[in-house]
């Protein structure tokens, strides 16, 4: 009897979640008065689109809503930069797991292209390929660019890498970590962001070690950057900080790892750019007195506005004016496009992450005032970056299987796609 009652309650919550998803989208449309004005004037309503897959099947059920999306995608969150540049999040009806199969990737490609066509009809000139869609059309996106030659495509990793590097160095300075007395571990040093950080830190004289499960990738970065590499994190010895650049289950930190690799009487600094988090909420709650964790890779601008502000920010679990680094790059490129830098932007391959592209992104970030945000851990402000093991600087998040408030229920139901960019 109790099991039946629980199932009925769970199903009722599920239906409410689905309805809330639809209601939120409708209310967002009503409150987006700038778009309404553009429509009345016959002007394009979207300048840049951020296209992503969903995280998993559970999020897919909660996020898509009551109606099956036409074309296999759902337009979601709305943003404005400088009140003149409009951005829109679009989620394709595919999960990260579904993209592992050939049939799943084929279906996701069709959904992605349908989303691009829809965004193009609304006036979008720049398209961000986010989350697992980054490599959906190969490493250079050649076929996608051939089919939509009028569009500018980016994976956003020059922006994310730039913010991650600046944020990491700023955090190191605040926590007393410097090249003469510290060892830095980079998890997944062979990935785009991981290698970006290895190169940046080695160039500044830091003692860097690489950790990961990709043997050939480890061997490559070991030879190229002359660093030590390890398959098992516990073989790396004691370190001062970890840059976590993957959410792979095989390379995730846990509280036992933290105890093993941190130095005696010192907290371990974890700069976590992975989404979902490499050091999960549950594991963090078990070692919060021994680690300082930083949400990394997000940018801040006072000029950024989300439609339905506080609620929208809560839904995607970001602070006011804060946006994912890859989104920020796409936004900044679009603003630069409007300001006369069309030739440079159209003639650059934004699927490539290199110093030249990063330098340009840095310049356009400055123009729209995108910078490093205040340090946060799972959305809570980190008040002190002192690594001396004395006290916890933020409250550890509770480990729980379901939301404990209406706000968190709405957040859980609607944040699915945004949490993974």
MIVEXMAR-523985 format. One line per field, with one value per residue (C-alpha): x, y negated, z negated; residue number from 1. Coordinates in steps of 0.25 Angstrom, whole numbers, padded with zeros to 4 digits, always signed. Each point is the difference from the previous one (the first is absolute). Example, Ala and Ser with C-alpha at 12.3 -4.5 7.8 and 13.67 -1.06 7.14 Angstrom:
u: +0049	+0006
v: +0018	-0014
w: -0031	+0002
num: 1	2
***
This chain:
u: +0000	+0011	+0008	-0012	-0003	+0015	-0001	-0013	+0007	+0013	-0009	-0007	+0013	+0005	-0013	+0002	+0014	-0003	-0011	+0009	+0010	-0010	-0006	+0014	+0003	-0014	+0003	+0014	-0006	-0010	+0011	+0010	-0005	+0012	-0003	-0014	+0004	+0010	-0012	-0009	+0011	+0002	+0015	+0007	-0003	+0012	+0015	+0007	-0005	+0006	-0003	+0002	-0004	-0007	+0007	-0008	-0013	-0006	+0004	-0006	-0013	+0000	+0005	-0007	-0014	-0014	+0002	+0010	+0008	-0002	+0013	+0006	+0005	-0006	+0003	+0003	+0007	+0001	+0011	+0004	+0014	+0001	-0015	+0003	+0005	-0010	+0004	-0009	+0003	-0005	+0000	-0001	-0008	+0012	+0008	+0015	-0001	-0008	+0011	+0009	-0007	+0000	-0015	+0000	+0010	-0007	-0013	+0007	+0006	-0013	-0006	+0012	-0001	-0015	+0003	+0010	-0010	-0010	+0010	+0004	-0015	+0000	+0012	+0012	+0013	+0009	-0003	+0007	+0002	-0001	+0002	+0001	-0004	+0014	+0005	-0013	+0005	+0014	+0012	-0001	-0015	+0003	-0014	-0008	+0008	-0002	-0015	-0002	+0011	-0007	+0001	+0012	+0002	+0008	+0002	+0004	+0012	+0009	-0009	-0001	+0015	+0003	-0009	+0005	+0014	-0002	-0009	+0010	+0012	-0008	-0004	+0014	+0004	-0010	+0003	+0015	+0003	+0012	+0010	+0011	-0008	-0011	-0004	-0013	-0007	-0009	-0010	-0002	+0012	-0002	-0014	-0002	-0001	+0010	+0011	-0003	+0003	+0012	+0006	-0003	+0005	+0013	+0003	-0001	+0009	-0009	+0003	-0012	-0004	-0010	-0011	-0009	-0004	+0003	+0014	+0004	-0005	+0008	+0012	-0002	+0000	+0011	+0009	-0005	+0000	+0011	-0009	-0003	-0013	-0007	-0013	-0003	-0001	+0006	+0013	+0002	+0004	-0004	-0005	-0004	-0011	-0008	-0006	-0012	-0003	-0009	-0012	+0003	-0004	+0014	+0007	-0009	+0006	-0006	+0002	+0010	+0009	+0000	+0005	+0011	+0006	-0002	+0012	+0000	-0007	-0004	-0013	+0000	-0004	-0009	-0003	-0012	-0004	-0007	-0015	-0006	+0011	+0012	-0001	-0014	-0009	-0001	+0015	+0003	-0010	+0009	+0013	-0004	+0009	+0012	-0002	-0003	-0008	-0002	-0011	+0008	-0001	-0011	+0001	-0007	-0005	-0009	-0005	-0006	-0015	-0009	-0014	-0008	+0013	+0001	-0009	+0008	+0013	-0004	-0005	+0013	+0007	+0009	+0001	-0005	+0008	+0008	-0001	+0008	+0013	-0004	-0013	+0008	+0009	-0012	-0006	+0013	+0002	-0014	+0002	+0013	-0007	-0010	+0011	+0007	+0010	-0008	+0012	+0009	-0011	-0005	+0014	+0004	-0002	-0006	+0001	+0014	+0006	+0013	+0007	-0004	-0015	+0001	+0007	-0012	-0010	+0007	-0001	-0015	-0002	+0006	-0010	-0012	+0006	+0000	+0010	+0002	-0011	+0000	+0005	-0011	-0002	-0013	-0006	+0004	+0010	+0014	+0004	+0014	+0011	+0010	+0004	+0005	-0009	-0008	-0014	-0010	-0003	-0013	-0011	+0000	-0011	-0010	+0000	-0014	-0008	-0011	-0002	-0005	-0007	-0009	+0011	+0010	-0011	-0001	+0015	+0001	-0010	+0005	+0015	+0003	+0006	+0007	+0007	+0009	+0006
v: +0000	-0010	+0004	-0003	-0013	-0004	+0003	-0008	-0012	+0001	+0000	-0012	-0007	+0004	-0006	-0013	+0000	+0002	-0011	-0010	+0002	-0004	-0012	-0005	-0001	-0007	-0010	-0003	-0003	-0010	-0007	-0001	-0014	-0003	+0012	-0005	-0013	+0006	+0008	-0012	-0007	+0012	+0001	+0014	+0005	+0008	-0004	+0013	+0014	+0009	+0014	+0012	+0014	+0005	+0007	+0013	+0006	-0005	-0014	+0002	+0004	-0012	-0010	+0002	-0002	+0005	-0001	+0007	-0011	-0002	+0002	+0007	-0013	-0009	-0015	-0004	-0011	-0014	-0010	-0014	-0006	-0015	-0001	+0002	+0014	+0011	+0015	+0012	+0014	+0012	+0014	+0012	+0012	+0009	+0004	+0001	+0015	+0001	-0008	+0012	+0009	-0002	-0001	-0009	-0009	+0000	-0004	-0011	-0006	-0001	-0007	-0009	-0004	-0003	-0009	-0007	-0002	-0005	-0010	-0005	-0003	-0008	-0008	+0007	-0002	+0007	+0015	+0006	+0015	+0003	+0012	+0013	-0006	-0006	+0012	+0004	-0004	+0004	-0008	-0011	+0000	+0000	+0006	-0010	-0012	+0005	+0001	-0013	-0009	-0013	+0004	-0001	+0012	+0001	+0010	-0011	+0006	-0012	-0008	+0011	+0003	-0015	-0002	+0013	-0004	-0014	+0005	+0011	-0010	-0010	+0011	+0005	-0014	-0001	+0013	-0001	+0010	-0004	+0007	+0001	+0008	+0008	+0012	-0001	+0012	-0001	+0011	+0003	-0008	+0006	-0007	-0014	-0007	+0009	-0002	-0015	+0000	+0008	-0009	-0012	+0005	+0006	-0013	-0008	+0010	+0009	+0014	+0007	+0015	+0006	+0010	+0008	+0014	-0003	+0006	-0005	-0014	+0000	+0005	-0012	-0011	+0006	-0001	-0013	-0008	+0009	+0002	+0013	+0007	+0011	+0009	+0000	-0013	+0006	+0003	-0015	-0002	-0013	-0012	-0014	-0001	+0008	-0006	+0010	-0001	+0013	+0005	+0015	+0010	+0006	-0013	-0005	-0005	+0006	-0004	+0011	-0005	-0014	+0006	+0008	-0011	-0013	-0005	+0002	-0012	-0006	-0001	+0005	-0010	+0006	-0009	+0008	-0004	+0013	+0001	+0008	-0003	+0009	-0001	+0002	-0006	+0013	+0002	-0014	+0000	+0011	-0008	-0014	-0003	+0005	-0007	-0013	+0003	-0011	+0000	-0003	-0004	-0011	-0014	-0013	-0012	-0011	-0002	+0014	+0001	+0013	-0001	+0002	-0003	+0007	+0012	+0002	-0001	+0010	+0010	+0001	-0002	-0012	-0013	-0013	-0005	+0014	+0009	+0012	-0003	+0006	-0008	-0013	+0003	+0001	-0012	-0009	+0005	-0004	-0014	-0002	+0005	-0011	-0010	+0001	+0012	+0009	+0003	+0005	+0008	+0007	+0003	+0007	+0015	-0001	+0016	-0002	-0004	-0007	-0013	-0008	+0003	-0002	-0013	-0005	+0005	-0007	-0013	+0001	+0005	-0013	-0008	+0006	+0001	+0015	+0003	+0010	+0001	+0001	+0014	+0009	+0015	+0006	-0014	-0004	-0011	+0004	-0010	+0004	+0007	+0002	+0015	+0001	+0011	-0008	-0001	+0001	-0012	+0004	+0009	+0014	+0003	+0010	+0014	+0002	+0009	-0010	-0015	-0006	-0012	-0005	-0009	+0012	+0008	-0010	+0000	+0015	+0001	-0011	-0001	+0013	-0005	-0012	+0007	+0007	-0010
w: +0000	-0004	+0013	+0008	-0007	+0002	+0015	+0002	-0008	+0009	+0013	-0005	-0002	+0014	+0006	-0007	+0004	+0015	-0001	-0007	+0011	+0010	-0009	-0002	+0015	+0003	-0011	+0005	+0013	-0006	-0008	+0011	+0004	+0008	+0010	+0001	+0004	+0011	+0005	+0001	+0008	+0009	-0005	-0003	-0014	-0002	+0002	-0006	-0003	-0010	+0004	-0010	-0003	-0013	-0011	-0002	+0002	-0013	+0003	+0014	-0006	-0010	+0010	+0013	-0006	+0004	+0015	+0008	+0007	+0015	+0007	-0012	-0007	-0011	+0000	-0015	-0008	+0006	-0003	+0004	+0001	-0001	+0003	+0015	+0002	-0002	-0003	-0001	-0006	+0008	-0005	+0010	-0004	-0002	-0012	-0002	-0001	+0013	+0008	-0003	+0010	+0015	+0002	-0012	+0006	+0014	-0007	-0008	+0012	+0007	-0013	-0001	+0015	-0002	-0012	+0009	+0010	-0010	-0006	+0014	+0003	-0012	+0004	-0007	+0006	-0011	-0005	-0012	+0000	-0015	-0009	+0008	+0013	+0001	+0008	+0006	+0014	-0002	-0005	+0010	+0002	+0015	+0005	-0009	+0005	+0015	-0002	-0007	+0006	-0005	-0014	-0010	-0008	-0013	-0011	-0010	-0006	+0003	-0010	-0010	+0000	-0001	-0012	-0006	+0001	-0006	-0011	-0004	+0000	-0008	-0010	-0001	-0004	-0010	-0006	+0000	+0010	+0009	+0009	-0010	-0011	+0007	+0008	+0009	+0005	+0013	+0002	+0014	+0005	+0014	+0002	+0006	-0013	-0007	+0010	+0000	-0015	+0001	+0010	-0008	-0013	+0006	+0007	-0014	-0006	-0008	-0004	+0007	+0000	+0010	-0005	+0009	+0006	+0015	+0001	+0013	-0004	-0012	+0008	+0010	-0011	-0008	+0012	+0005	-0013	-0008	-0011	-0009	+0003	-0008	+0003	-0015	-0008	-0012	+0007	+0002	-0014	-0008	+0007	-0003	+0010	+0011	+0013	+0003	+0015	+0002	-0007	+0005	-0011	+0002	-0004	-0011	-0013	-0013	-0015	-0002	+0012	-0006	-0014	+0008	+0009	-0009	-0008	-0015	-0007	+0013	+0008	+0014	+0011	+0010	+0013	+0006	+0014	+0003	+0001	-0006	-0011	-0001	-0015	-0002	-0011	-0008	+0000	-0003	-0012	-0006	+0001	+0000	-0012	+0008	+0014	+0006	+0013	+0010	+0011	+0013	+0014	-0002	+0004	-0006	+0006	-0006	+0014	+0001	-0003	-0001	+0003	-0013	-0007	-0014	+0003	+0013	-0007	-0011	+0011	+0007	-0014	+0004	-0007	+0005	+0012	+0001	+0012	+0005	+0007	+0013	+0000	-0003	+0012	+0009	-0005	+0001	+0014	+0004	-0007	+0008	+0013	-0002	-0003	+0013	-0002	+0010	+0009	-0012	-0006	+0013	+0005	-0013	-0004	-0014	-0001	-0002	-0014	+0001	-0005	+0012	-0002	-0015	+0002	+0008	-0009	-0012	+0008	+0003	-0015	-0004	+0009	-0006	-0014	-0002	-0011	-0011	-0010	-0015	-0005	-0003	-0003	+0005	+0001	-0015	-0002	-0004	-0011	-0002	+0009	-0011	+0001	-0015	-0006	-0011	+0004	+0011	+0008	+0006	-0005	+0007	+0009	-0006	+0007	+0004	+0010	+0003	-0001	-0014	+0005	+0011	+0006	+0000	+0006	+0011	+0002	+0000	+0011	+0009	-0002	+0007	+0013	-0006	-0011	+0010	+0009
num: 1	2	3	4	5	6	7	8	9	10	11	12	13	14	15	16	17	18	19	20	21	22	23	24	25	26	27	28	29	30	31	32	33	34	35	36	37	38	39	40	41	42	43	44	45	46	47	48	49	50	51	52	53	54	55	56	57	58	59	60	61	62	63	64	65	66	67	68	69	70	71	72	73	74	75	76	77	78	79	80	81	82	83	84	85	86	87	88	89	90	91	92	93	94	95	96	97	98	99	100	101	102	103	104	105	106	107	108	109	110	111	112	113	114	115	116	117	118	119	120	121	122	123	124	125	126	127	128	129	130	131	132	133	134	135	136	137	138	139	140	141	142	143	144	145	146	147	148	149	150	151	152	153	154	155	156	157	158	159	160	161	162	163	164	165	166	167	168	169	170	171	172	173	174	175	176	177	178	179	180	181	182	183	184	185	186	187	188	189	190	191	192	193	194	195	196	197	198	199	200	201	202	203	204	205	206	207	208	209	210	211	212	213	214	215	216	217	218	219	220	221	222	223	224	225	226	227	228	229	230	231	232	233	234	235	236	237	238	239	240	241	242	243	244	245	246	247	248	249	250	251	252	253	254	255	256	257	258	259	260	261	262	263	264	265	266	267	268	269	270	271	272	273	274	275	276	277	278	279	280	281	282	283	284	285	286	287	288	289	290	291	292	293	294	295	296	297	298	299	300	301	302	303	304	305	306	307	308	309	310	311	312	313	314	315	316	317	318	319	320	321	322	323	324	325	326	327	328	329	330	331	332	333	334	335	336	337	338	339	340	341	342	343	344	345	346	347	348	349	350	351	352	353	354	355	356	357	358	359	360	361	362	363	364	365	366	367	368	369	370	371	372	373	374	375	376	377	378	379	380	381	382	383	384	385	386	387	388	389	390	391	392	393	394	395	396	397	398	399	400	401	402	403	404	405	406	407	408	409	410	411	412	413	414	415	416	417	418	419	420	421
***
